Amino acid sequence: MKAILGFVTAAFLLTACNQYEKTPSGLAYKLQRSGEKEKLKHGDFVKLHVEYILKAKDSVLNSSFGKIPVYFQIDSTRLGKHNFTEMLLDLAVGDKMTFSMSIDSLVRFGQLQYNEYFKRNDIISGRMEVLAKFTNQDDVTADFNKEGEQQKAKEVKQLEEYAKKNKLTTVKDSSGMLICIENAGQEPKAVAGTEATVRYIGRLENGSMFDANMGPDAVRNDPFSFIVGSGSVIKGWDEGLKYFGKGGKGKLLIPAMMGYGPQGSPPIIPPFSNLVFDIQIEDVKLNPTPNPAPMMPGGQ
């Protein structure tokens, strides 16, 4: 009997220690305080990590952990319902939070709709950590740029390993991206200000194709033309094509931060996706006539 009572008491204490509190909207949460006394307030710029997992599928919906943190300015008049922002003004730098969001509640508050992925009675579990706060946009921009360079360095290392695994001979551009030159082509090269006409196949690092206008699986028929350096394409194209002229052929290994970055290009390019393009240059024109910006390969 004493053993049974001891087990029951231990189980009760364990349950009590792991109990979640609830916000007014019903968000279940637990906090791990850092000891920092000064709470976040209206107007602060906050830097944090956050992750969402769809419990039924044990699938990560989105996560900034190990990548670039999330930045935004706190507006106390527009805090969310049934998500972690509901608790922001009770948090301080260093605080950590785990939470559980009901799909039914998110639908009721107009933040989601039921579909084949988000179903009744399902739960999205999450975690977040407040990393820092700033009082002005310049400090935010400087910190974001620093985080971006660190993230790009990780991505370049991944691409170097990809090139080694696939036995690709590459040159490293000053921007960090890698270029495999199979044929440099004729002069002039596709430098900034020229118009390049390109055939391509775009793939993720895992080999899955997301767009192409050449090859047996092409999803577009026409070659792609744009003004190099005009900002109408991802940075990896503007930087990488200068190694090729008409008749040129090769690969562009583009880190995510020179591609579609933290946002990706849903639904075909996930966030933080490194890109590999097979390219062939059909033509390079000097002093081209400006045209409306074309749709970037892979973009939506």
N, C-alpha and C positions, 0 to 999 in steps of 0.2 A: 504493500500500500504506500509506504514512504517513497519507494522508487517511482510509482505511478504519479504521486503528487509532485515529486521533484520534476518529472518530465513535463507535466501539465504546466507547472510554474515557469519552467524554462521556455516552453513553447509560447506562453502568454507574453513573457518579456520580449522574446524575439519578434513576435507579431507587433507588439507595441512600438518597438524600436524602428520597425520598417513601415509604420503607418504613414500614409500620404495625407497631407492636408488638402483642402480644396479652396479654390478661388470662388468669387460670387457666381461665375459662369459655369462652375462645376469642373474646372481643370484640376486634376489630381497632381500634386507635386510634392517633392522633398527638396530641401535646401541643405547645402553644405557651406557654412559661413567661413569666410577667410579671416575674419577678425577686423577687417577694415570698417571703420565707423562711418565714414562719409558716404551716404547713399547717392545713387544716381538721381539726376533731377532734370526737369524740363530744359531743353536746349542743349544738353550735353551731347557730344558725339560719342557713341559707344562702339567699342571693338569687341567682338565676341565670336566664339565658336558655337555652332549649333548643328544638331543631327536629328533626322527624323527616320524612324523605322516603321514600316507597315507590319504590324505584329502577326497577322494571319499568314502572311507569306514570308515572314522573317527577311524582308527585303528593305535595303537602305534606299529611301526615297531621295535623300540629299544629305550631304555631310560636308562641313568645312574643316573638320578635324584632319590635321596633316596637310592642309592646303591653305589657301588664303582665307583669313577670317572675314566675317561679315562686318560691315561698317554702316551705321546710319545715325541720324540725329533723332533724339527723343522728343516727341511731341505728346505732352501729357493729355492733350485734348483728343488724341486719336489713338490711344492704346487699344490693342486688339482684345477680342473676347475669345476665350477658350484656346489661347496659345500663350507662350512664355512671356510675351510682351505685357501681358496683364499684370505681371509681377515686377516689371522693371524698376519702378520707383521704390521698391523695397529691397533692391539689390545694391551691392557695392562691388568694387573691383576685386576680383579674385573669388567671388562667390560662384558656386556651382549649383546646378539645378537639374533634377530629372523630373520628367513629367509624362502624363498620359492623356491623350486627347481622344475623345469619343467621336467617331465618324458621324454618328447621328447628331451630336451637338454641333459639329462643324457645318453640317448641312443645314441645321436649324438656324444657325447664325449667318448663313449665306456665304460661307467660305469654301464649300465644296459641293459637288453634286454626286449623287449615287451613280456608279457606272460599273463596268465589269471588274474594275480594280478596287474601288472604294465601295464597300458593301455595308448593309445594315449590321449593327452590333460589332463592327470591327473597331480596332484601336490603333492609333498611331502613337508609339512611344518615342520619347526624345530625351536629349540631354543638351545642356548648354553651359558655357563658362564665360564669365565676364573677364576679358583680358586687360582692357585699358579704357580710359575715357579721355576725351580731348575737348577743349573749349573753342577751337576755331578750325575752319576748313583747311587752312594751309597745313596744319599739323597732321590732319587726317590724310591729306594727299601725300605728304612726305612719308608717312608710315605705310600707306597702301603701296606706294612705289617701292619701298624697301621690301615689303612682303612679296610683291610681284617679282622682283629680281631673284629673291630666294626661291620662289616657286619655279621660275623659269630655269634656274640652275638645276633643280631636281629633274625637270622635264628633259633638259639637254642631256643629262647623264643617262636617262632612260633611253633616249634616242641613240646615244653612242653605243649602248648595249644592244639595241635593236640592229644597228648597222653592223656591229661585230658578229652578232648571231646570224645575220643574213649575208655576211661576207661582202658588204658594200664598202667600196673605197669612197670616202667623202672628204670634202673640204669644209672647214668650219668658218662660217661668216662672222664678222665682227659683232653681229647682232646675237649670235649664239646658235642659230639654226645650222643644220648640216645639209650639204648639197652633194649629190652624186652626179658627176658629169660623165655621161656616156659619150656624148658628142657635143662640143661647145657651139657648133654651128658657125655661120658666117658673121662678118661684121656688117652693120653695127650690132652691138649687143642691146638687149632690152633694158636699157637704163632708164632712170626717171625722165619722164617727158616724151618717151617714145610710145607708140601704140603696138602692143604685142597681141598676136593672134595665136591662140593656144588650144591644142588638144590635150585632154587630161583624163586620168582615172584617180579619184580620191578614195583613200582607204583609212580606216582607223588602224592603230597599231596591231590589233588582233587579226587584221587582214580583211575584215568586212568592208565591202565597198559601200560608200554612201552617195556617190555621184560619178558620172563619167560621160564624156562625149566622144569616146573612141573605144574600140574593142568590141567583142561580141556581146557584152552586157551593157552597152551604152544606153543611158536613159535620156540623152539629148543628142540631137543630130548635128547642130551647127557648131563650128569652132567658136571659141570664146575670145572676144576682143575687148581690150580695155587700155586706158592710159596708165602706164606704169608710174607709180609714185603719187597718184592722184588721191589715194585713200579710198578708192572704190572697191578694193578687195582687202582681204586680210593682210596683215603686215608681212607674213611669211612669203606671200607672192610678190609683194612690192620689193622685198629685200632679195629674194632668191633668183628671180628671173634675170638679173643683171649678168649672170654667169653664162647666159645663152643668147645666141643670135638665130637667124632664120636657119631652119634645118637642125637646130639643137635638140638634144634629147637627154633626159636624165630623170632624177628624182629629187623632190624637195622634202626634207624631213623637218617638219615644223612643230616646235614646242607649242603646247596649248595656249600659252600666254602670247604667242604671235599668231594664234588662230582665233578660235571662238571663246577662249578663256573660261572664266568661272560660269558663264551662262550656257555655254555650248550653243547648239542650234537645234532645239527640240523639233521633232522627236528623233531625228536621225543622228545627231552628234551630241553625245552626253557632255556634261560639264567637265572641264579639265581634260579634254581629249587631245593627245598628240596626233598629228595628221601626217600621212605619207601620200604624196602626189607623184604619179608617173606623168611626165609632161613631154610634149613634142611641140616645138615652136614652128608654126606654119609661116609666119611673116613678122617682120619688125619694120615699122614705118617711122621715119623722122618727121618732126613738125606735123603731126596729125591734126585733123579738124576735130575739135571737141565734140563729143557725143554724150547723150544722157548716160548716167552711170548704169552699167549692166548689173544683172543679178549675179552675185558671187557664187562660184561653185560650192555646193553644200549649204548655202544660206537659204533661209526661209523668209 
